[in-house]
Amino acid sequence: MKIFIKTYGCTLNQADSELIENILENGKNTVTGNIKDSDIVIVNTCTVKKVTEQKILSFLETLKSQNKKIIVTGCLATANKDLINKYNPDASIVSTVNINRITDAVDLVSKNKKALFDNYNKLDKLIYFKPHKKVIARIPIGEGCLNNCSFCETRYARGLLNSFSENLIFKAVKQSLDAGAKEIRLTAQDTGCYGFDKKTNIINLVNKILKIDYDFKLRLGMMNPEYLGKFLEPLIEILQNEKMYKFIHLPLQSGSNKVLKDMRRKYTVEQVYEYINFIRKHIKNITIETDIIVGFPTETNNDFNQTVDAIKKIKPEAINISRFGLRPHIKKLGQLNQKIVKERTNEISRIARDIRYNNNKRFMNKNIRILITEQTNTSINGRTDMYKEVIIKNATKDLIGTYQQIKVELVSANALYGSLVN
């Protein structure tokens, strides 16, 4: 069968799609990049943002109108099967922890039968890993989490923490480097709690990986603040390693302790300030990325103003802003007036954009060493040591995977723009 895979969402979802591709090809199927040429479409879904959910459901309706055979996997399919059935009753469903059954689903769908694989399965997905000979390697290190946040649907999709084997992770990284990878992205729902279910931790894992005798860059995925205090000093030592991107993704979500409590987050705004100040004290040039949810049902004007103040104080180099959206498991929370939520979102987006632009201005006219990582539809891009994206004016695709010096000639809130230095 010729199969097209459409992926929505985070790096963990992208890694899952790569594993699905491996499993399918081992089963003698062909993954195609042309949806029109495909026999079956696999839609790997996300449930974090309401706007993304609407795009997915619209796509499923389109596929239905085209009489496409469909298998839906990912977080939305796992957390809310009823919604998938509503928008495309004929779609087959494979939950996130059952991707090892994807070839079984393909076999059933090819015979015009509907597949449903949604039982609980504590799966170490890396047994299906195969390097893709790409410069960027996405390595999932686990799924699920230890939190119970009141706004989150992902817990229903990914379940309790399931850390993957250190040996399999190490093997996947080594195989990727052997195949030519230069950038390793370790991803999970929360990398900060990796290993808590296996009497190890993220520090032990990364230290083993950094000893691999290759020239590469490693990026750690998101880690929640409540676990950071357990290994803050060892984390600083790791981040100081030349193989590490100077980058940390630490979601704040709200600048109000009252709202954080309502969200069932297990930290305070003051703790986040303390962690970020400590990190910046020891690593002068580091990218701090954070997440903010605007319009949580209990968020008052005062709470929102506290969030604005927190963003102005932290001055994050990157920020992901989401409007709170109701999900089936959290309907009891209610919803704020959407006009108010839109106004608050626009305000904090403007402030965040100004902060990012001012952070980037300091790189203007500077010469910087970057790793060229990928070619998009419009440009060839790279990353600085701080994991800042650089769009390179005069690079060619044969330079992908190499380190180069560039001169920054223009900056925006989202990226640096420059030319190779001869």
Helices and strands as residue ranges (DSSP letters): E 2-7, H 11-26, E 30-31, G 35-37, E 40-45, H 50-65, E 69-74, H 75-79, H 81-87, E 92-94, G 96-101, H 102-110, E 116-117, G 125-128, E 136-140, E 142-143, H 154-158, E 162-163, H 166-178, E 183-187, G 191-193, H 202-210, E 217-220, H 225-228, H 232-239, E 247-249, H 257-262, H 269-282, E 287-294, H 301-314, E 318-323, G 328-333, H 338-361, E 367-375, E 380-383, E 389-392, G 397-399, E 403-411, E 416-420
